[in-house]
Amino acid sequence: MTIFQVPTREQVSAQNGQILDNLQKGLGFVPNLYATFGLSENGLGAYMALQQSQTQSVFKAKEREAVNLVVSQVNKCIYCLAAHTALGKMNGFTDEQILQLRAGYADFDPKLDALVKLARAITETRGHAPGETVDNFLSAGYKANDVVDLILLVGDKIISNYLHALTRIPVDFPAAPVLEAVVA
């Protein structure tokens, strides 16, 4: 199997290097997954634009992290689980809540529960979520246009999950705890 190396700043294009420099300034380091997007002349900028667009959606940071956690769990992405466990804590989730979100439910918040259940269903069924799950999402206070934003958010996370699955680059965040059982 091909072994992918995380590219250094010097190994990426000038345009991607500038993006990596901005990540370094903003985060204090360049996550390996972002650097790996830099292997593509187009990939890093396109992915960053997609991620930035998510901040304009209806979903607040905490909701986005909930979706990131459940989608990464469904896709068994250890990199994204590690990163979003750290980000979930930064957004105010407890360890127990993070485990629930990864399992696809949130008994501590009914609206968030409907969100993660639909995100999980979209991911597991490749978009063919049961009508009842969609209805529950809408009954929880979301609107039809929010379904579009949710699909974009799920797609965003699937992209990074798949990049890690194929490259298997080193995880540079503390490992996420193992999810013992999925109860939802």
N, C-alpha and C positions, 0 to 999 in steps of 0.2 A: 504494500500500500504506500502511496505517495505520502511523504511527510512534509507538511506545510510549515514554513518558518514565518514567524511574525516579522513583517518587514520593518526595517529601521527608518528613521526620518530620511536618511540619505538614499534609501532604496525606492522611495515613492516619487511621483511627479512633484514638480514645484507647487502646483495647485493643491494636491493632497497634503504636501508638507505644511502649507499654510493652515489647512484645516487641523492637522495634527498639532501644530503650534498653538492654535486657539484652544484645543482640548487640553493641552498641557497647562495653559494659563488658567483655564476655568476649573479644571478638576484637580490639578496638581500632578497628574500623570496621564498617560495615554493608554486607555484600556486596550488590551491585545486585540479584542474583536474589532474595534474601530480601526486600528492599524491594519488589520487583515482586510477590511473593506478597501484600504488604500492600495491593495494589489491591483485594483482596477482603476483605470484613469477616470472612469465615470462613477464607479460604485460608491465611493466614500461620499462624494458631494450629493449624489442622488439619495443615498440613505439618510444623510443628515437633513436634507430638505424634507424628506418624508417624516422624519422624527420631529422636526421643528413644526411641521404642519399639524401634528397631533396636539400641540399646545393651544391651537386655535379652535379645537373641537369643543363640543359641549362638556367633555369629560375633564374633571379636575385632576391634578397630579395624583391624588390618592386613588381615584378610580382607575387611572391609567396604570398605576402600579399593580392594582388588583388584577386587571386584565393581563398584564405582563406576566404575573406570577402563575395564573392558571394556564395560560397558553404555553408557557415554558414547561410547566409540569406535564401537560398532555404530550408535548413533544420531547419530553425527557432531556431537555437541554441543561446540562449541569452548569455551563457558563452563565446562561441567562438566569437560572435559578439563584446562583450565587450573587450575581450583580443585583437582581431585583429583590432579593432578601435584604441586602444592605440598603437599597433605596427604599424599600417598604418600611424599614425601621426608621429611616430618615423622614419619612412621611407620616410617622405616628402609629404604625401598626405594631402590635405586640408580637412576640414569637408565636403565641397560640393563634392569633388572627392570621398571621402569614401562613401557617400550616393549613388553616381552614381554607383560605383563599386558594392555595395550591391544590387542595382537594376538590375545589369547585363549589364551595358554598361559603356563606358568611352569616352565621346565626346571630351575630352581634349587630347586624345592620340589614334590614329587609330590602332596601333599595340596592345596596351593594350585592346582596345575595342574588337578586334577579339578574344583575349585570354579569356576575361571574358565571352563573349558570348558563346564560346565553353565550358568553364567550367560550366557555368549555364546549357547549354543544356545537357551536359554529366550527370550532377546531376539530373536534372528534368526527363530525359528520361531513367535513369539507363543505360547509355552507348549507347543508340540508337539515338545519335544526328543526326539531318538532314545533309545530304551530303553537302548542301549549306553552312552550318555553318562551317563544316570541311574545305571546299574549301576556304572560307574567311580567316580562320586561316592560311592556307598554303599560300594564296595570300598576307597575311600581312607580310610574311617574315619568318615564322616558317617552319620547315622541318617535314617530316614524323616521324622521330625518336622523335621529340618534343611531338608528340601525346602520345607516351608511357609515357614520363616524366609527362605530364599533367594528365594522368589517375592515375599515382602513387600519384601525389599531391592531386588530388580530393579524392582519396581513403584515404590518410592520414587524411584529414580534416573530411571526413565522419566518420572515426573511433572515433575521439574526439567528434564530434557532437552527435553521438549515445551514447557514454559513458555518456555525460551530460544528454541527454534526458532520459536515464534509471535511472540514480542515483539522478539527480536533486540536486547535491551538491551545496552549496552556491557559488555565483559568487563573486570573490575577486578582480575584476577590476571595474573601474567606468562603469556604465551602458551605453550601446550604445544608441544613440537617436533612437526613433521609426522611421521607414521608412514609411512615409505617403502614398506614392503611388509608384507603380512600373511602370516606363515609360521606355520602351526600344524598 
